[in-house]
Amino acid sequence: MDNEKEGLLVPVSVEELAILEAMAMISDCRVIDFKSISDRIDERAEKVGDGVKGLIGLVSLVYVMFEYEKTGKKEAAQRISDELASKGSTIALLAAKFLDELEEDWRKKNE
């Protein structure tokens, strides 16, 4: 049975997977191998299809941009923003909308 081989499978939202991917992009962990986790997320997302891998990647990059902006790494955030803009207006608009939502949520929590 596949579940026995893979362990217990628990449904996880794209947003939660994207947060983990974002952490993997910016973390320098010595114990947790985020690259392996990221690769497994990509594999599973490809099996699901429907552009899930791309969606997780986009949301992950937005989380990284947001984190960079909040920690004073604005140049790094701008490079990601420029890269997303080069992918097309639809991607850039989705990224900007999600970034605005993160900013609004962050402001509410930090008032």
N, CA and C atoms as an extended XYZ file, in Angstrom:
333
Properties=species:S:1:pos:R:3:atomname:S:1:resname:S:1:resid:I:1 pbc="F F F"
N         0.839       -1.182        0.000 N   MET     1
C         0.000        0.000        0.000 CA  MET     1
C         0.886        1.249        0.000 C   MET     1
N         0.575        2.231       -0.851 N   ASP     2
C         1.383        3.442       -0.973 CA  ASP     2
C         1.484        4.217        0.326 C   ASP     2
N         0.392        4.324        1.072 N   ASN     3
C         0.416        5.116        2.308 CA  ASN     3
C         1.396        4.547        3.323 C   ASN     3
N         1.546        3.232        3.368 N   GLU     4
C         2.506        2.635        4.292 CA  GLU     4
C         3.925        3.011        3.909 C   GLU     4
N         4.200        3.059        2.623 N   LYS     5
C         5.519        3.406        2.133 CA  LYS     5
C         5.836        4.881        2.395 C   LYS     5
N         4.861        5.747        2.195 N   GLU     6
C         5.061        7.182        2.291 CA  GLU     6
C         4.794        7.734        3.684 C   GLU     6
N         4.197        6.974        4.554 N   GLY     7
C         3.810        7.491        5.857 CA  GLY     7
C         2.398        8.038        5.797 C   GLY     7
N         1.946        8.584        6.892 N   LEU     8
C         0.593        9.129        6.977 CA  LEU     8
C         0.495       10.389        6.137 C   LEU     8
N        -0.468       10.452        5.250 N   LEU     9
C        -0.668       11.628        4.397 CA  LEU     9
C        -1.732       12.521        5.017 C   LEU     9
N        -1.410       13.797        5.123 N   VAL    10
C        -2.321       14.775        5.707 CA  VAL    10
C        -2.504       15.899        4.692 C   VAL    10
N        -3.742       16.270        4.394 N   PRO    11
C        -3.948       17.371        3.447 CA  PRO    11
C        -3.367       18.675        4.004 C   PRO    11
N        -2.639       19.373        3.160 N   VAL    12
C        -2.014       20.637        3.549 CA  VAL    12
C        -2.356       21.662        2.477 C   VAL    12
N        -2.669       22.879        2.903 N   SER    13
C        -3.040       23.916        1.948 CA  SER    13
C        -1.836       24.398        1.158 C   SER    13
N        -2.110       24.949       -0.008 N   VAL    14
C        -1.059       25.536       -0.838 CA  VAL    14
C        -0.335       26.614       -0.050 C   VAL    14
N        -1.060       27.413        0.708 N   GLU    15
C        -0.441       28.492        1.479 CA  GLU    15
C         0.579       27.947        2.479 C   GLU    15
N         0.221       26.873        3.177 N   GLU    16
C         1.146       26.288        4.152 CA  GLU    16
C         2.368       25.685        3.461 C   GLU    16
N         2.161       25.035        2.327 N   LEU    17
C         3.293       24.499        1.574 CA  LEU    17
C         4.180       25.631        1.071 C   LEU    17
N         3.554       26.725        0.652 N   ALA    18
C         4.323       27.870        0.164 CA  ALA    18
C         5.165       28.483        1.283 C   ALA    18
N         4.632       28.535        2.488 N   ILE    19
C         5.397       29.058        3.620 CA  ILE    19
C         6.624       28.183        3.850 C   ILE    19
N         6.433       26.880        3.802 N   LEU    20
C         7.554       25.962        3.979 CA  LEU    20
C         8.583       26.135        2.862 C   LEU    20
N         8.108       26.273        1.626 N   GLU    21
C         9.010       26.510        0.499 CA  GLU    21
C         9.784       27.812        0.704 C   GLU    21
N         9.092       28.857        1.159 N   ALA    22
C         9.753       30.145        1.396 CA  ALA    22
C        10.822       30.006        2.470 C   ALA    22
N        10.512       29.284        3.523 N   MET    23
C        11.499       29.050        4.575 CA  MET    23
C        12.707       28.315        4.003 C   MET    23
N        12.443       27.363        3.135 N   ALA    24
C        13.536       26.610        2.531 CA  ALA    24
C        14.417       27.510        1.680 C   ALA    24
N        13.812       28.502        1.037 N   MET    25
C        14.576       29.401        0.171 CA  MET    25
C        15.509       30.310        0.961 C   MET    25
N        15.118       30.675        2.179 N   ILE    26
C        15.908       31.670        2.914 CA  ILE    26
C        16.582       31.132        4.169 C   ILE    26
N        16.404       29.873        4.463 N   SER    27
C        16.967       29.308        5.687 CA  SER    27
C        18.325       28.670        5.455 C   SER    27
N        19.109       28.694        6.506 N   ASP    28
C        20.403       28.016        6.508 CA  ASP    28
C        20.392       27.048        7.685 C   ASP    28
N        19.558       26.040        7.568 N   CYS    29
C        19.412       25.083        8.663 CA  CYS    29
C        20.480       24.010        8.557 C   CYS    29
N        20.916       23.554        9.690 N   ARG    30
C        21.954       22.534        9.722 CA  ARG    30
C        21.378       21.144       10.025 C   ARG    30
N        20.197       21.108       10.607 N   VAL    31
C        19.600       19.840       10.996 CA  VAL    31
C        18.488       19.438       10.032 C   VAL    31
N        17.613       20.360        9.721 N   ILE    32
C        16.495       20.068        8.834 CA  ILE    32
C        16.945       20.305        7.400 C   ILE    32
N        16.759       19.326        6.565 N   ASP    33
C        17.141       19.435        5.168 CA  ASP    33
C        15.955       19.974        4.368 C   ASP    33
N        15.856       21.295        4.306 N   PHE    34
C        14.738       21.919        3.617 CA  PHE    34
C        14.753       21.626        2.121 C   PHE    34
N        15.925       21.408        1.541 N   LYS    35
C        15.999       21.095        0.113 CA  LYS    35
C        15.261       19.791       -0.176 C   LYS    35
N        15.438       18.803        0.680 N   SER    36
C        14.719       17.533        0.496 CA  SER    36
C        13.217       17.725        0.631 C   SER    36
N        12.835       18.521        1.612 N   ILE    37
C        11.405       18.781        1.807 CA  ILE    37
C        10.840       19.503        0.589 C   ILE    37
N        11.573       20.498        0.114 N   SER    38
C        11.139       21.259       -1.056 CA  SER    38
C        10.996       20.347       -2.272 C   SER    38
N        11.946       19.464       -2.471 N   ASP    39
C        11.886       18.523       -3.592 CA  ASP    39
C        10.663       17.616       -3.484 C   ASP    39
N        10.356       17.177       -2.280 N   ARG    40
C         9.189       16.298       -2.085 CA  ARG    40
C         7.897       17.051       -2.348 C   ARG    40
N         7.840       18.302       -1.928 N   ILE    41
C         6.656       19.125       -2.207 CA  ILE    41
C         6.481       19.261       -3.717 C   ILE    41
N         7.581       19.548       -4.425 N   ASP    42
C         7.514       19.674       -5.880 CA  ASP    42
C         7.029       18.387       -6.533 C   ASP    42
N         7.548       17.248       -6.092 N   GLU    43
C         7.134       15.960       -6.654 CA  GLU    43
C         5.638       15.735       -6.473 C   GLU    43
N         5.166       15.975       -5.250 N   ARG    44
C         3.739       15.768       -4.975 CA  ARG    44
C         2.876       16.733       -5.780 C   ARG    44
N         3.327       17.984       -5.874 N   ALA    45
C         2.561       18.986       -6.614 CA  ALA    45
C         2.475       18.612       -8.088 C   ALA    45
N         3.549       18.084       -8.648 N   GLU    46
C         3.533       17.656      -10.048 CA  GLU    46
C         2.534       16.520      -10.261 C   GLU    46
N         2.425       15.620       -9.285 N   LYS    47
C         1.472       14.514       -9.394 CA  LYS    47
C         0.040       15.033       -9.406 C   LYS    47
N        -0.217       16.074       -8.629 N   VAL    48
C        -1.562       16.653       -8.575 CA  VAL    48
C        -1.883       17.336       -9.893 C   VAL    48
N        -0.889       17.994      -10.468 N   GLY    49
C        -1.096       18.701      -11.736 CA  GLY    49
C        -1.816       20.018      -11.522 C   GLY    49
N        -2.561       20.444      -12.525 N   ASP    50
C        -3.373       21.661      -12.459 CA  ASP    50
C        -2.578       22.897      -12.065 C   ASP    50
N        -1.284       22.934      -12.347 N   GLY    51
C        -0.485       24.115      -12.051 CA  GLY    51
C        -0.186       24.334      -10.583 C   GLY    51
N        -0.391       23.310       -9.759 N   VAL    52
C        -0.179       23.459       -8.316 CA  VAL    52
C         1.273       23.798       -8.000 C   VAL    52
N         2.214       23.155       -8.684 N   LYS    53
C         3.624       23.427       -8.430 CA  LYS    53
C         3.944       24.893       -8.698 C   LYS    53
N         3.457       25.418       -9.796 N   GLY    54
C         3.682       26.821      -10.132 CA  GLY    54
C         3.042       27.762       -9.124 C   GLY    54
N         1.855       27.416       -8.661 N   LEU    55
C         1.166       28.239       -7.666 CA  LEU    55
C         1.939       28.260       -6.358 C   LEU    55
N         2.404       27.105       -5.926 N   ILE    56
C         3.196       27.033       -4.688 CA  ILE    56
C         4.467       27.876       -4.862 C   ILE    56
N         5.104       27.750       -6.009 N   GLY    57
C         6.318       28.520       -6.268 CA  GLY    57
C         6.073       30.017       -6.244 C   GLY    57
N         4.996       30.461       -6.882 N   LEU    58
C         4.662       31.886       -6.906 CA  LEU    58
C         4.387       32.415       -5.507 C   LEU    58
N         3.555       31.707       -4.763 N   VAL    59
C         3.216       32.146       -3.407 CA  VAL    59
C         4.462       32.129       -2.525 C   VAL    59
N         5.331       31.142       -2.719 N   SER    60
C         6.575       31.072       -1.953 CA  SER    60
C         7.446       32.295       -2.208 C   SER    60
N         7.589       32.672       -3.471 N   LEU    61
C         8.394       33.844       -3.804 CA  LEU    61
C         7.817       35.116       -3.194 C   LEU    61
N         6.499       35.216       -3.157 N   VAL    62
C         5.870       36.388       -2.539 CA  VAL    62
C         6.166       36.417       -1.043 C   VAL    62
N         6.112       35.253       -0.388 N   TYR    63
C         6.468       35.203        1.035 CA  TYR    63
C         7.926       35.621        1.248 C   TYR    63
N         8.809       35.166        0.368 N   VAL    64
C        10.219       35.544        0.482 CA  VAL    64
C        10.367       37.057        0.298 C   VAL    64
N         9.697       37.619       -0.709 N   MET    65
C         9.741       39.073       -0.911 CA  MET    65
C         9.268       39.811        0.331 C   MET    65
N         8.173       39.352        0.889 N   PHE    66
C         7.590       39.995        2.064 CA  PHE    66
C         8.575       39.941        3.236 C   PHE    66
N         9.165       38.784        3.440 N   GLU    67
C        10.137       38.616        4.523 CA  GLU    67
C        11.350       39.520        4.305 C   GLU    67
N        11.836       39.562        3.087 N   TYR    68
C        12.976       40.432        2.774 CA  TYR    68
C        12.630       41.900        3.032 C   TYR    68
N        11.452       42.318        2.614 N   GLU    69
C        11.056       43.712        2.830 CA  GLU    69
C        10.986       44.044        4.317 C   GLU    69
N        10.456       43.143        5.101 N   LYS    70
C        10.278       43.398        6.533 CA  LYS    70
C        11.588       43.312        7.312 C   LYS    70
N        12.605       42.697        6.723 N   THR    71
C        13.891       42.580        7.421 CA  THR    71
C        14.959       43.489        6.812 C   THR    71
N        14.519       44.454        5.996 N   GLY    72
C        15.439       45.440        5.457 CA  GLY    72
C        16.240       45.007        4.246 C   GLY    72
N        15.860       43.921        3.625 N   LYS    73
C        16.575       43.444        2.437 CA  LYS    73
C        15.785       43.825        1.184 C   LYS    73
N        15.550       45.112        1.064 N   LYS    74
C        14.687       45.614       -0.014 CA  LYS    74
C        15.252       45.360       -1.409 C   LYS    74
N        16.572       45.395       -1.565 N   GLU    75
C        17.164       45.125       -2.875 CA  GLU    75
C        16.897       43.689       -3.317 C   GLU    75
N        17.007       42.763       -2.384 N   ALA    76
C        16.729       41.360       -2.703 CA  ALA    76
C        15.255       41.184       -3.061 C   ALA    76
N        14.381       41.860       -2.317 N   ALA    77
C        12.945       41.802       -2.610 CA  ALA    77
C        12.667       42.375       -3.996 C   ALA    77
N        13.344       43.456       -4.333 N   GLN    78
C        13.137       44.083       -5.638 CA  GLN    78
C        13.590       43.183       -6.768 C   GLN    78
N        14.687       42.454       -6.568 N   ARG    79
C        15.146       41.520       -7.608 CA  ARG    79
C        14.094       40.446       -7.872 C   ARG    79
N        13.479       39.933       -6.807 N   ILE    80
C        12.425       38.928       -6.989 CA  ILE    80
C        11.231       39.551       -7.698 C   ILE    80
N        10.880       40.764       -7.285 N   SER    81
C         9.762       41.464       -7.913 CA  SER    81
C        10.014       41.665       -9.404 C   SER    81
N        11.224       42.081       -9.753 N   ASP    82
C        11.580       42.271      -11.161 CA  ASP    82
C        11.488       40.960      -11.931 C   ASP    82
N        11.946       39.888      -11.309 N   GLU    83
C        11.891       38.571      -11.947 CA  GLU    83
C        10.438       38.160      -12.202 C   GLU    83
N         9.574       38.367      -11.217 N   LEU    84
C         8.164       38.025      -11.394 CA  LEU    84
C         7.527       38.886      -12.479 C   LEU    84
N         7.887       40.163      -12.509 N   ALA    85
C         7.339       41.064      -13.531 CA  ALA    85
C         7.738       40.615      -14.931 C   ALA    85
N         8.932       40.045      -15.047 N   SER    86
C         9.397       39.593      -16.358 CA  SER    86
C         8.644       38.354      -16.845 C   SER    86
N         7.943       37.674      -15.936 N   LYS    87
C         7.196       36.459      -16.296 CA  LYS    87
C         5.865       36.774      -16.956 C   LYS    87
N         5.429       38.030      -16.861 N   GLY    88
C         4.165       38.418      -17.489 CA  GLY    88
C         3.278       39.179      -16.526 C   GLY    88
N         2.358       39.928      -17.099 N   SER    89
C         1.518       40.803      -16.286 CA  SER    89
C         0.578       40.032      -15.359 C   SER    89
N         0.094       38.888      -15.790 N   THR    90
C        -0.819       38.119      -14.939 CA  THR    90
C        -0.115       37.650      -13.674 C   THR    90
N         1.082       37.115      -13.834 N   ILE    91
C         1.867       36.649      -12.675 CA  ILE    91
C         2.186       37.825      -11.764 C   ILE    91
N         2.624       38.938      -12.363 N   ALA    92
C         2.975       40.116      -11.570 CA  ALA    92
C         1.768       40.641      -10.798 C   ALA    92
N         0.604       40.650      -11.437 N   LEU    93
C        -0.615       41.122      -10.760 CA  LEU    93
C        -1.007       40.203       -9.609 C   LEU    93
N        -0.917       38.884       -9.830 N   LEU    94
C        -1.223       37.933       -8.755 CA  LEU    94
C        -0.263       38.114       -7.585 C   LEU    94
N         1.013       38.266       -7.891 N   ALA    95
C         2.020       38.452       -6.845 CA  ALA    95
C         1.755       39.741       -6.077 C   ALA    95
N         1.474       40.825       -6.788 N   ALA    96
C         1.223       42.118       -6.133 CA  ALA    96
C        -0.015       42.050       -5.242 C   ALA    96
N        -1.054       41.386       -5.732 N   LYS    97
C        -2.286       41.257       -4.939 CA  LYS    97
C        -2.019       40.478       -3.653 C   LYS    97
N        -1.302       39.378       -3.767 N   PHE    98
C        -1.020       38.568       -2.590 CA  PHE    98
C        -0.092       39.311       -1.630 C   PHE    98
N         0.873       40.044       -2.169 N   LEU    99
C         1.781       40.838       -1.340 CA  LEU    99
C         0.997       41.903       -0.572 C   LEU    99
N         0.025       42.520       -1.220 N   ASP   100
C        -0.832       43.502       -0.539 CA  ASP   100
C        -1.615       42.857        0.603 C   ASP   100
N        -2.124       41.646        0.368 N   GLU   101
C        -2.860       40.933        1.415 CA  GLU   101
C        -1.958       40.610        2.605 C   GLU   101
N        -0.734       40.168        2.331 N   LEU   102
C         0.210       39.883        3.413 CA  LEU   102
C         0.510       41.154        4.213 C   LEU   102
N         0.712       42.244        3.500 N   GLU   103
C         1.006       43.532        4.144 CA  GLU   103
C        -0.154       43.953        5.044 C   GLU   103
N        -1.365       43.828        4.544 N   GLU   104
C        -2.546       44.203        5.324 CA  GLU   104
C        -2.671       43.334        6.578 C   GLU   104
N        -2.500       42.028        6.435 N   ASP   105
C        -2.562       41.128        7.591 CA  ASP   105
C        -1.467       41.455        8.597 C   ASP   105
N        -0.260       41.739        8.102 N   TRP   106
C         0.866       42.056        8.977 CA  TRP   106
C         0.593       43.336        9.762 C   TRP   106
N         0.051       44.341        9.084 N   ARG   107
C        -0.260       45.615        9.752 CA  ARG   107
C        -1.301       45.406       10.850 C   ARG   107
N        -2.322       44.613       10.580 N   LYS   108
C        -3.372       44.351       11.575 CA  LYS   108
C        -2.772       43.674       12.823 C   LYS   108
N        -1.882       42.736       12.590 N   LYS   109
C        -1.274       42.011       13.720 CA  LYS   109
C        -0.295       42.867       14.503 C   LYS   109
N         0.244       43.910       13.875 N   ASN   110
C         1.274       44.723       14.527 CA  ASN   110
C         0.786       46.116       14.922 C   ASN   110
N        -0.520       46.314       14.958 N   GLU   111
C        -1.060       47.614       15.389 CA  GLU   111
C        -1.029       47.744       16.882 C   GLU   111
